Each structure stands twice: as structure tokens, then as C-alpha cells.
Amino acid sequence: MANPVVHFEVLGKDPKALQNFYQKAFGWELKPVMGEDYAMASPGGQGGINGGVGKAMGGSAGHVTFYIAVDDLSAALKKVEGAGGRKISDPMDIPNGPSIAMFADPEGHVIGLVKGM
């Protein structure tokens, strides 16, 4: 099975400002799903993927990442570690959403894994 990129996130300190920026600059449709802290983004266009724009956890500066679809989060994390990456978070269930896990590649880029999307 191929593992396509199925979701992206843009997270930062001021989620409302980020949401306004992407809406004004690119015409993205944004629907709040967790108050003002997180909105689902529908960029539209053929071949594009949906994502989220919101507040970074723990007051961090934020990051931009993408999510790769996998059948088994734990097995994918083991493959990541065997290939030289490192686990950032164990698999977790998102309320009313999919299950995710995070890893860092050999240069420290944080990437997400998702099951159930």
C-alpha cells in the first residue's frame, strides 16, 4: 500500500491571525472545530489536500507539518525508528477524529502519521 500525504497543519501562537492570513491570502474556507484555537482548512482545487490551522500546544512557536496515512501506527513508528527517525508521540485518538502519532526524521523535521482518515 502506498502511504499518501492526507493532511497538513500550520500551528502557531496566534491561531486567529494565522486563520485570517490563509483565508485572505489564498481564499481558503476555514471552519472552527475547537473554538478559535483550531480550524479545518479546505484549500479547494483539484489534487489539493485539506488541513488545519490553529494554536500550537504548550505555547510553542509552532510548526508546519504534514500527515502520512498508514494502516498501523505502532508498526509505522517501528519502521521509522528502524530507518533512523525517532518517535515523538505514541499513538493517540483525537476526539471525534482519527488516531495519530508523531515522529522526527533524521534531521529533526516533525511529521505526523494518521490512521482512520
C-alpha positions as CSV (number, residue, x, y, z in Angstrom):
1,M,0.0,0.0,0.0
2,A,1.2,3.5,-0.8
3,N,1.2,6.0,2.1
4,P,-0.1,9.3,0.8
5,V,0.1,12.7,2.4
6,V,-3.5,13.3,3.6
7,H,-3.5,16.3,5.9
8,F,-1.3,19.3,6.8
9,E,-1.2,21.7,9.8
10,V,0.0,25.2,10.3
11,L,0.3,25.9,14.0
12,G,1.4,29.0,15.8
13,K,1.0,31.4,18.8
14,D,-2.0,33.4,17.3
15,P,-4.4,31.0,15.6
16,K,-6.9,33.7,14.7
17,A,-4.2,35.7,12.9
18,L,-3.0,32.6,11.0
19,Q,-6.5,31.7,10.0
20,N,-7.2,35.2,8.8
21,F,-4.0,35.2,6.8
22,Y,-4.7,32.0,4.9
23,Q,-8.3,32.9,4.3
24,K,-7.4,36.4,2.9
25,A,-4.2,35.4,1.0
26,F,-5.5,32.2,-0.6
27,G,-9.3,32.2,-0.2
28,W,-9.2,29.0,2.0
29,E,-12.5,28.0,3.6
30,L,-11.9,27.7,7.4
31,K,-14.3,26.0,9.8
32,P,-13.6,26.2,13.5
33,V,-13.7,22.8,15.2
34,M,-12.2,23.7,18.6
35,G,-13.3,27.3,19.3
36,E,-10.9,29.8,17.8
37,D,-7.9,27.5,18.6
38,Y,-8.2,25.3,15.6
39,A,-10.0,25.4,12.2
40,M,-10.2,22.8,9.5
41,A,-8.9,24.3,6.2
42,S,-10.4,23.4,2.8
43,P,-8.0,25.0,0.3
44,G,-10.0,23.6,-2.7
45,G,-8.7,23.0,-6.1
46,Q,-8.0,19.7,-7.9
47,G,-5.5,17.5,-6.2
48,G,-5.2,19.6,-3.0
49,I,-5.5,18.2,0.5
50,N,-7.3,19.6,3.5
51,G,-5.6,20.6,6.7
52,G,-5.8,22.6,9.8
53,V,-4.7,26.0,11.1
54,G,-4.5,26.6,14.8
55,K,-2.8,27.1,18.1
56,A,0.5,25.3,18.9
57,M,0.4,23.3,22.1
58,G,2.2,24.4,25.2
59,G,2.8,27.9,23.9
60,S,5.5,26.8,21.5
61,A,6.4,28.9,18.5
62,G,4.6,26.4,16.3
63,H,5.4,24.5,13.2
64,V,4.2,23.3,9.8
65,T,3.8,19.6,9.3
66,F,2.1,17.0,7.1
67,Y,0.4,13.7,7.9
68,I,1.0,10.4,6.2
69,A,-1.7,7.8,6.1
70,V,-0.8,4.3,7.5
71,D,-2.7,1.2,8.4
72,D,-0.9,0.6,11.7
73,L,0.5,3.5,13.8
74,S,2.7,1.4,16.1
75,A,4.2,-0.6,13.2
76,A,4.9,2.6,11.2
77,L,6.7,4.1,14.2
78,K,8.9,1.0,14.5
79,K,9.7,1.3,10.8
80,V,10.5,5.0,11.3
81,E,12.8,4.2,14.2
82,G,14.5,1.4,12.2
83,A,15.1,3.8,9.4
84,G,16.9,6.4,11.6
85,G,14.0,8.5,12.8
86,R,12.6,8.9,16.3
87,K,9.2,8.7,17.9
88,I,7.9,12.0,19.2
89,S,4.5,10.7,20.5
90,D,2.8,7.4,20.9
91,P,-0.5,6.7,19.0
92,M,-3.4,8.8,20.4
93,D,-7.0,9.1,19.5
94,I,-8.3,12.6,18.5
95,P,-11.8,13.2,19.9
96,N,-14.3,12.8,17.0
97,G,-11.4,12.2,14.7
98,P,-8.7,9.8,13.6
99,S,-5.8,8.3,15.5
100,I,-2.4,10.0,15.1
101,A,1.3,9.7,16.1
102,M,4.3,12.0,15.6
103,F,7.9,11.3,14.6
104,A,11.0,13.2,13.7
105,D,13.1,12.4,10.6
106,P,16.9,12.1,10.9
107,E,17.2,15.9,10.6
108,G,14.5,16.6,13.2
109,H,11.6,17.5,11.0
110,V,8.4,16.6,12.8
111,I,6.0,14.6,10.7
112,G,2.6,13.1,11.6
113,L,1.1,9.6,10.9
114,V,-2.6,9.2,10.7
115,K,-4.9,6.1,10.7
116,G,-8.6,6.4,10.0
117,M,-8.8,9.3,7.6
